[in-house]
């Protein structure tokens, strides 16, 4: 499969590397200069591309940039991209980083807002795991306690395609519903960065409370930021699980 990825940070870069290892044809672009882009692409084992070309002749476009960067994407970037090309949004909205986006603050689902900014449908995926989990937590299909990832979107066939890529990356998939339901695996919910298997993730998605998510998200950031030193990866997962009494793995 031909995949274009915009953004090569902790999430985008890991996706690029995993997709290349799985045998997909991957090209990437980021906001760095040509030298930095070329070096990053070589590090990941993929091809560097201009922003204009990264969306050409591909089956899937993955946007892995901060929410605040979405409006900076050229309005015509996707104008000539065929409708059957799947666009994936991996972002998570954090006000301290992404500033105040009034529509999201007033309750609009983050990926719905992003879809509106882009002017085309998106699939929400690769957003509910920590970067280290995504990089190192994958297992073969059928493995015990294989970690699961949530996928949301309005196109069932497109979700199946992305589910295949997630499987290639080493994770099970849980369909969380239409794009309007993607809030269920955004920050501040039991499904977000808690490393659950498929059955546990289904329960966590059902247990999320939309109105409570922003305050829990901010509480989590404040709590982690107040620690004398940043916790280890297992401790972050444990912290996230403990935010929710009903989380299947709360301690």
DRENLUM-136814 format. One record per residue: residue in three letters; x, y, z of N, C-alpha, C, O in turn. Coordinates in steps of 0.001 Angstrom, whole numbers, plus 500000, padded with zeros to 6 digits. Atoms other than C-alpha are relative to their C-alpha. Layout:
BEGIN
ALAXYZXYZXYZXYZ...
END
This chain:
BEGIN
UNK500843498812500000500000500000500000500882501243500000501946501244500620UNK499251498750500053501206503541499265499457500962501050498264501265501079UNK500406499189498860501160505792502321500818501284500030502045501247499944UNK499342498721499795501956509486502678499734500483501407498586500497501851UNK500142499587498607502597510780506192500521501425500158501652501730499779UNK499617498627499694502664514441507217500242500090501493499310499977502290UNK499621499978498592504537514757510494500827498779500343500378497650500150UNK499112501128499687507460512622511657500477500056501443501608499675501747UNK499677499976498583507393513179515403499865498619500612499995497607499923UNK500027501274499281506969510489518036498954499042499442499207497840499357UNK501055500867500535503708509167516563500172499797498500500238498661498031UNK499869500120501451504083509924512865501233499239499577501180498423498656UNK498772500705500325507660508719512787499917498516500284500403497694499506UNK500149501418499651506807505479514542499086499286499014499367498160498603UNK500892500601500992503904504818512186500749499772498699500643498704498096UNK499254500118501248506166505483509197500949498809500039501006498019499097UNK499028501088499869508819503084510446499313498642499997499763497714499325UNK500715501270499924506332500340511267499363499631498662499359498463498276UNK500610500299501291504551500657507939501052499564498978500803498678498161UNK498927500395500909507842500448506060500474498582500299500698497793499381UNK499582501348499609508886497359508022498974498965499544499331497842499190UNK501076500908500418505511495801507157499913499853498483499106499071497980UNK499948500160501447506308496246503457499249501040499197499138500924497977UNK500716498959500711504320499351502621500967501021499415502091501173499894UNK499218498950500649505629502108500363499664501318500692498553501830500554UNK500283498852499131505970505120502666500861501198499608502068501076499399UNK499270498748500161506911508728502019499514500974501058498364500911501492UNK500319499120498881506993511487504611500382501438499698501226501727498850UNK499653498592500021507061515223505023499880500530501424499060500049502206UNK500156499333498712507606517414508067500303501483499836500571501949498729UNK499836498549500071508030521079508927501453500436500001501740501632499957UNK498588499657499997511825520894508983500502500381498618499784500253497626UNK499414499686501293514158522059506252500352498706499269500205497614499817UNK499765501182500837515204519713503459501009499052500634500821497836500613UNK498958500848499404518315518467505246499451499198501180499728498005501312UNK500569500691498845516418517634508434498977498960499567498916497868500133UNK500978500954500510513610515982506485500695498781499425500292497652499707UNK499284501118500604516052513849504512500639499114501065500615497888500956UNK499364500772498932517897512817507675498970499182500765499217498024501102UNK501047500713499269514667511887509446499443498846499168499205497758499691UNK500511501051500871513394509920506456500985498835499928500576497674499962UNK498984501060500047516664507993506238500008499208501301500131497983501294UNK500055500655498693516485507257509962498817499034500081498929497961500674UNK501218500812499933512968505855509522499949498920498930499118498014499003UNK500004500973501087513783503888506383498902500234498988498367499288498410UNK501057499643500944511284505769504209500516501097499069501667501521499179UNK499620498969500958511329508352501409499569501381500487498476501548501028UNK500367498611499723511400512100501976499236500565498811499489500191497665UNK500826499450501067508880514111499996499636501438500313499601501836501478UNK500544498666499775507702517660499505498565499877500487497933498834500320UNK501382500020499527504376518577501065499038499769498850498053499045498996UNK500869500151501165502822518802497618499992498569499497498945498054499106UNK499901501345500564504079515374496558499646498892500985499342497774500567UNK500258501058499023503500513497499828498556499506499919498251498397500359UNK501407500393500106499756513438499075499646499497498603498484499197498326UNK500252500453501368500148512388495432500244498501499863501175497949500449UNK499826501413500330499700508825494169500156499135501244501081498328501337UNK500009500802498782498938507332497582498604499439500237497616499927499687UNK501282500599499608496201505135499044499498500583501316498294500674501556UNK500324499497498665496332506617502549500885501201500300502085501183500025UNK499263498844499494497356510015503919499799500040501502498666500050501983UNK500077499948498545498178510129507619500498501357500465501642501730500209UNK499638498712499421498169513514509353500382499780501456499548499393502274UNK499529500190498633500279513353512491500683501274500470501890501310500714UNK499516498683499585500634516986513494499136500482501163498011500010501326UNK500835499454498920499440518945516548498734500644499445498721501142498320UNK501272499425500441495860520148516338500161501447499551499531501872498583UNK499805498595500322497051523751516261500586500190498601500441501258498007UNK499364499892501320498936523016513016499030499731498853499350500026497702UNK500938500352501071495873521852511080499620501202499128499626501083497903UNK500363498859500851494800525347509952501152500527499144500917501285498203UNK498861499538500799498329525949508606500221499152498759501022499516497898UNK499887500831501196497972523155506064499352500749498833498229501237498966UNK500576499254501132497431524748502638498594499531499665498333498329499602UNK501404500326500224493720524895501866499797499124498766498836498359498689UNK500165500766501237494262523373498435500842498728499967500930498074498927UNK499093501150500005496632520592499521499311498722499532499895497931498792UNK500718501229500315493984517887499170499016500171498844498231499271498548UNK500989499685501034492060519525496336499979498988498866498913498663498343UNK499919500937501120493282517078493699500215498558500438500513497688499619UNK499877501365499484493465514025495955498689499265499761497637499749500179UNK501244500734500284490942511401494770499198499701501269499759499537502352UNK500884500214498847487948510822497033500228498660500676499926498502501859UNK499799501316499390488915507184497568501276499911500821501531498880501443UNK498813499980499144492182508165499261499556500277501428498831501237501687UNK500416499905498596491759507699503008500911500983500732502136500900500637UNK499240499053499177492819510555505293499824499613501464498699499455501940UNK500017500426498599493733509591508863500495501139500884501522501756500602UNK499613499001499004493885511996511802500466499287501254499729498477501817UNK499471500647498795496108510930514711500068500949501188500567500569502248UNK499719498960499013495968514140516731499178499877501275498167499176501326UNK500726499839498747494887514885520287500113501457500430501197502040500409UNK500026498580499650493856518335521453500389500216501455499778499666502371UNK499566499568498674495718519805524423500082501516500005500938502076499320UNK500021498535500023494916523475525152501339500647500334501673501687499768UNK498729499373499622498307524150526782500975500038498824501867500885498785UNK499138500046501175499977523231523478499326500588498769499967501259497960UNK500724499659501225497299523909520889499214501296500098498512501669499158UNK500729498750499773495896527147522345498493499740500047498048498599499931UNK501452500143499889492179527790522672499363499928498609499432500880497831UNK500796500137501220490137526456519770498549499990500458498062498990500986UNK501293499780499363486709527781520660498988498905499682498260498463500571UNK500995501014500358484647525233518743500230498701500759499277498054501194UNK499698501216499232486438522338520427499705500232501480499130499367502140UNK500288499689498596486241524029523827498507499985500273498073499661501378UNK501463499959499827482495524408523254499330498660499719498103498574499683UNK500563501342500089482064520679522685500088499303498665499732498129498567UNK499876500681501293482740519987519017501064498919500095502143499158500637UNK499045501113499967484471516620518632501219500378499170501096500893498059UNK498757499523500586488100517212517769500173499598498538500497500433497693UNK499785500467501367488275515079514649498909500469499051499138500558497844UNK501033499382500832484980516465513389500468501384499586500315501776498429UNK499450498677500302486564519909513608501107499902498956501156500702498022UNK498906500168500957489650518668511765499464499646498622499958500161497618UNK500617500345501275487502517107509045499438501242499322499555501403498107UNK500549498765500551485789520448508596501104500926499487500946501574498452UNK498888499156500445489120522274508365500586499498498685500982500290497830UNK499421500592501202490335519870505696499021499961498836499424499895497675UNK501011500057501041487059519816503810499801498617499421499408498475498264UNK500223501367500475486909516034503560499942499052501199500403499404502285UNK500118500950498897486172512940505677501360499552500514502338499518499767UNK498793500582499429488792511569508033499629498773500823498490498599501255UNK500093501118499071489330508391509982500881500341501192502017500782501018UNK499218499749498795490483508784513584500656498705500441499973497715500704UNK499281501215499617493194506278514490501390500370500506501836501507500352UNK498625499836499509496631505846516088500128501111501040501207501681501201UNK499926498891499056495751508381518777499874499595501460500160500410502337UNK500287500309498596494917506427521939501065499147500681500796498460501667UNK498885500667499343498321504964522728501144500987500179501348501867499342UNK498793499215499816501414506590524175501009499658498907500980498560498351UNK499012500220501062504297506965521717500851498773500281501142497991499376UNK499170501162499665506373504408523585499213498707499857499765497690499436UNK500841501178500199503474501963523585499919499661498518500065498502498129UNK500097500220501441503066502415519844501296499436499437501280498579498553UNK498703500443500527506774501892519270500367498596500448500900497810499665UNK499461501236499432507395498932521554498966498996500483499330497901500910UNK501007500874499406504064497402522573499324499034499051498445498280499467UNK500669500858500972503105495581519386500287498523500190501361498139500655UNK499857501454499932502558491824519278499400499377498747498664500029498006UNK500550500736501134501725489224516669498503499771500200498039499704501339UNK501436500291499877498033488583515907499761498743500832500445497733500667UNK500336501144499159496483486260518468500795499899501279500513499038502112UNK499192500042498782499078486981521140499161500382501213498240501193501115UNK500734499723498767497834487052524722500156501469500390501253502025500332UNK500006498602499564496868490540525948500602500940498963501291501898499314UNK499584499073501052497629492140522598499265501327500215498042501341500350UNK500590498686499773497024495863523071499133500384498805499457500067497660UNK500942499616501052494121497311521102499993501508499785500295502291500685UNK500099498604500390493665500588519283498591500269499486497985499411498844UNK501346499632500440490392502415518610500057500703498647501010501417498337UNK500128499362501305489275503533515156498577500527499862497613499809500127UNK501310499401500205486417505927514394499928500599498600500941501016498038UNK500186499394501316484962507171511129498655499630499423497987498717499908UNK501312500187500599481910507329508913500005499036498813498946498683498295UNK499856500890501154483232505054506146500487498633500479501652498476500842UNK499669501323499474483159501383507150501137499341499233501999498698499833UNK498947500623500797485361500254504265501349500650500277502370499965500348UNK498751499310499684487965502899505011500535499554501357501742499391501535UNK499561500469498680488036501788508638500620498612499914501564498312500644UNK499422501332500167488718498222507506501426500089499473502306499348499912UNK498649499813500539491717499409505497500957500439501106502056499899501231UNK499137499496498930493125501317508461500183498947501091501244498868501711UNK499864501100499049492412498360510733501111499047499563501845498511500393UNK498930500847500509494706496358508475501371500585500283502303499852500617UNK498720499356499701497488498887508930500321499919501493501474499732501880UNK499797500110498553496992498837512692500445498593500362501330498412501199UNK499574501372499781497257495070512651501461499818499579502233499148500264UNK498608500073500451500478495416510651500949500602501035502085500151501182UNK499176499344498994501778497695513407500115499183501281500982499444502114UNK499897500886498843501110494992516001498891500128501017499069499758502177UNK501078499728499050497765495916517548498657499489499507498396499456498304UNK501380500318500322494190494688517677499235501300499773499726502385500083UNK500791498821500357491436497043516552498606499882500593497991498816500566UNK501386499897499550488166498143518131499365501169499265499872502289499317UNK500741498952500701485691500105516017499189500773501029498306500217501683UNK500685499203498981484499502961518204498778500728499462498118501459500200UNK501205499397500555481762504098515815500288501076498984501378501134498414UNK499854498898500940481210507133513632501017501012500521501433500955501678UNK499014498998499596483605510073513680499516500809501194500320501236502023UNK500564499240498872481274511850516093500204499295501337500068499909502396UNK499744500760498778482064509088518600501487499930500340501861499297501326UNK498552500104499766485848509553518376500441500673501297501567500462501747UNK499669499436498691485750511595521587500238498909501024500899499141502036UNK499896501095499042485563508224523320501430499502500180501717498797501147UNK498587500373499811489307507709522775500918501209499908502068501104499482UNK499194498784499904490502511281523185500500500162501449500052499429502331UNK499527499761498629492387512619526263498845500245500968497862500910500644UNK501023499835498975490363512472529446498970498898500039497968499002500747UNK500922501141500020488649509165528703500725498721500434501950498645500341UNK499371501242499543489258505642530066500737499229498897501569498370499188UNK499371500716501108490316504462526600501319500621499570502013500069498715UNK498845499239500474493143506977526271501274499648500771501383499914501968UNK498652500271499461496705505765526888499969499142501262500682499408502229UNK500111500901498853495721502972529269500348498547499650500217497661500495UNK499480501320500419497025499953527282499041498854500343499292498060501250UNK501030501001499768493947497744527116499938499015498840500261499354497701UNK500249500934501093493213494592525171498637500310499380497946501226499827UNK501191499643500768490280494514522775498734500017500860497949500961500775UNK501205500040499182487604493481525263499991501124501034498957501745501280UNK499902498917499019488842495939527874499770501360499337499127502243499905UNK500166498724500698488981498721525314498538500249499651498062501380499748UNK501430499843500279485377498085524282499278500542501231498444501440501121UNK500637499541498769484341498537527912500390501439500318499552502249500714UNK499524498647499710486491501635528342499338501029499085498987502122499530UNK500667499094500931484991503225525228498560500273500446498074501401500365UNK501389499855499541481501502603526598499913500821501285498904501483501531UNK500028499325498701482434504059529997500356501482499938500172502199500922UNK499599498600500092483690507406528720498820500948500182497694500633499798UNK501024498970499801481757510556529694500508501269499317501478501879499766UNK499519498896500837482097513310527111500168501302500790501173501999500643UNK499969498730499279481320516199529447501133500055501026501594501139501386UNK498955500033498973483948515051531973501410499983499405502381500279500101UNK498681500240500585486791514453529526500937501208500076502092501030500462UNK499053498874499950488245518003529307500601500235501383501801500484501500UNK499477499754498657488550518410533076500939498884500438501935499142501114UNK499114501119499658490068514941533478501315500127499227502388499876499775UNK498792499764500807492502515693530629500905501014500685502104500779500838UNK499206498942499388493626518892532338500533499575501363501643499944501747UNK499554500522498708493809517167535719501214499085499804502162499133500588UNK498898500914500260496094514520534237501283500766499679502352500440500193UNK498827499209500351498437517093532714500569500697501229501781500704501444UNK499551499314498792498576519058535950500669499029500967501699499351501560UNK499437500984499086499229515924537988501365499505499558502278499394500376UNK498710500476500506502033514657535773501039501112500037502213500863500311UNK499060498875500019503579518120535513500495500366501385501573500942501526UNK499625499629498634503673518529539290500986499031500635501531499309501703UNK499066500977499448505825515451539829501423500539499935501761501288499018UNK498621499480499983509469516134540752500827499582498788501734500301498367UNK499347500445501238510635514121537752498968499227499190498037498632499733UNK501018500644500830508780512734534796500017498496500246501086497886500258UNK500066501421499651507568509206535587500387499096498837500429499523497683UNK499693500992501019508536506081533727498758499684499182497642500033499567UNK501143500365500838506353504742530950498974499157500763497787499481500718UNK501004500770499244504729502061533169499259500844501028498071500631501272UNK500652499156499003504037504710535799498982500958499359497954501267499961UNK500965499147500700502343506981533249498734499202499689497622499693499885UNK501155500848500289500095504108532166499195499757501275497967499838501266UNK500667500234498713499320503333535820499250501254500450498124501164500939UNK500627498727499648498557507013536459498716500211499196497682500588499748UNK501168499807500866496183507174533501498867499055500372497703499454500395UNK501037500953499612494349504036534547499314500411501290498104500249501442UNK500535499661498679493911505318538084499079501214499973498421501509500971UNK500904498856500116492029508385536814498540499579499945497642500402500124UNK501363500470500260488967506196536247499686498785500859500340497749500743UNK500402501119499155487268503987538796499564498796499173499831497650499537UNK500572501086500793485584501969536054500958499470498946500614498540498216UNK499065500511500985488688501509533919500287498528500297500537498165501447UNK499814501443499767489127497748533422501296499648500726501385498583501338UNK498733500309499345492700497963534747500359501049501046501539501247501333UNK499717499040498937492351500645537428500625499299501187500317498147501490UNK499337500581498819494512500077540449499828500938501183500307500645502278
END
